[in-house]
Amino acid sequence: MDFQKTQAYIEGLYAQHMLTQKQYSEQTDIENYGQVVDDDVARMLQVLILAAKPQKVLEIGTSIGFSTVMMAKAVKHYGGKIITIELDEEVARQAKINFKRQGVEELIDIIVGDARVVVAKLNRDFDLIFQDVGDKTLYAGMFDSYISLLKTGGMLIAEDSLFPLFEFSTAHSYLNPMRDSLDMFNKKVAECPYFESTLLPIGDGLTIAVKK
């Protein structure tokens, strides 16, 4: 099966009635911000949220808030709330503008700061954690925090899980520590006795794990 043809067919089914990454990005006023999730990942987040109905969602890595908005549109149906963490103050400011534009600002609390510092201060009772922080070296290092932050039955979702398969030139060798961290994170998830998990080849790889 032709992957590109398949992808184009799927995207064509949803492009007319769902907010897309392209539309969202074109409405954003700043140019420098972290990469946002692909449309297939955004749809998967909405499906998982509507199925599990998490009341408290934690997102690590807001960027301009595309994934945050898509999750908020799902939790809006049953009264859930989202806390999202962004390191860059200017990008966080733009995300707030985008939240208001999409009519979901009341469902989202955005915290500006280092995810490691913020997470250490949070109450440990989240129903869902979505990890998409720009600094991929944090993935493996924060793994134990996810276990303690999640309720039993809670879900951990992580974007960019297939980063270890990427090949980098010498000029981009600075990305190797991020690739190594993702590889370590993937192994920790797969081997962790507290999770049932899988890694899906959508977007740049999407890990889904449920705490037992």
N, C-alpha and C positions, 0 to 999 in steps of 0.2 A: 504494500500500500504506500502510495506517495505521501510523505509526511506533510509537505507544504500544501498539497492539494487538500488533504484532510483538514489541516488547520484553517485554510481559507474557507472551506465549506462550513466548519463549525462557527468561525467568527461571523460569517455572513448570516447565520441563523439569528444571532443576538444583536448585531450592530444597530439595528433599527429601533430597538426598544430598551436598550440598556446604556447607561453612561459608560463611555469607553475611556481608556487611558489617553488616547489622542485628544479627545474632546476636553477632558479634564486639564491636561497639560497646556492646551492652547488658551485656556481661560486663566492661567497662572501668570502673574505679572513679573516674577523674577526668573532669571535664566539659570542660576547656579544652585542646584539642589541635588540631593541623592536620588538615585534611580527609583522609580515606583514599580509596583507589581504589574505583570502582564494581565490582559483581560481574562484569560482562562483562570488564573490564580484568583482574581477578584471574584469571579463567579463561584469558584469552589469555596471561597471564604463565606459567601452568602449562603450557599447550600448547607454547609456544615453548621453555620450559626442557626439557621432556621430549623435544622434538625435537632440540634442539641439545646438550643435556647439558653445560652449562658447569660446569667444576670450581670456578672462582673467580668469584663474583658480587659486584658492588659496588652497593649501593643508597644513593642520596643523598636523604635525607629519609625518616626512619623513621616519624614520628608515633607512633601507638600500636601500629604493627607489623602491620597487617592484610596489606598487600602482602608484607611480610617473611615472615610465617607462611605465606602461600599459596605463595610461592616455595620456602620451606624444605620444605614438604610434597612439592614436586616434586623438589628436589635430594636429598632423603632416599632416593629410590629408587636412586640410583647413587653416592652418597657425595660430593656437592658441598658447598661451604661458602659462607656469605654474610657479607660485611662490610657493615654499615649505619651511616650517620652521622646523628646527630640533634643539633640545636643546644640544645634545651631539656632540662635535666637531669631535671626532674620527669617530663616526658613519656617520656624514655628509661627512667626507672625503671619506669614503668607498662608500657612495651613489654616489658621483661625479665620482668615478672610474667606478661604475656600469653604470651610465648614458652614459659615453663615450663608454663603451664596447657595449652597446645596440644602439649606434648611435643616441641618442636623447639629448645629452648634450646642444646643442644650443637652445633647446626649454624650458629649465628649468633654473630658477634662484633659488639657495638654500641659505637661510638665516639662520645663526646659532644664536640661542638665545632663550630667553623665549618667548613663543607664545604671552603672554599677552602684553609684551613690544613691540614686533614687530608689532602686529596687530594694536596697538594704533597709529602707525606711517604710516600706509598704506593708500593710497587713497581709497575712498569708492565707487568703481565702478566695483566690480567683478561679473562675470556671473555665476560662480560656486564655491562653497566652499566645500571641502572634509575634514571632521574632523575625525582624527584617532590618536590623541595625546595619548602618553602612560599614562600620568597622567590624569586619567578619572575624577578627581575632577574638572578639568577645563571645562568640558562639560557644566554644568549648569551655571557656572560663566561667560562664554564667550558668552552665548546665545544672549544677547542683541547686542553684537558686530557684530554677524552674520547678524542680521536684518539690521543694518546700513551699513554694508560692501556690501551687495548684491544689485544689480540693481533690479528694478521691473521686474518680469519674471525670475529672477535668481534662481538658485537651490542650496539648502543645502543638502548635503549627509553626513551622520554620520554612522561610523562603531561601532560595539560592543553595539548596542542599547538594546540587550537582556541581558546585563550584570546584570540587577536587578534580573533575575531569577536564577543566579548562587548561589550555597550554599558553604560557606567557613567554614573550620574547625577553631578551636580556634587558631591554629598556623598561620592561614592566615587571622585573623580578621582585620589586617591592610588594607585589601581590601574593608572592609565594607563602608568606606567613598566614595570610587569610585563607589560602587554599588548604594549608596544613591544619588550621583550626577547624575548618568545615569538615575535613576528613575525620578529625578526632571527635567532633561533635556527632557526626553520623554514626561512628562506631559506638560512642557512648549511648546513643539512643537505641541502637539495634541490640546492644548487649544488656541494657538496663532492666533489672527484674521488676521495676516499678511501672514500666510502660509496655503496652501493646502498640506496635507502630508499623508504619510502612513509609516508603519513599516513592512518590509519584513523579514521573517524568513530564510534568507540566511546568510552564514558565521555565525557570532555571533550576527546577527541582523543588518539590514541596514535600516536606516531612509532616506526617500527621501521627501523633502519638496520644494515647489515652492512658491516664494514670489509673492503675489498678488498685 
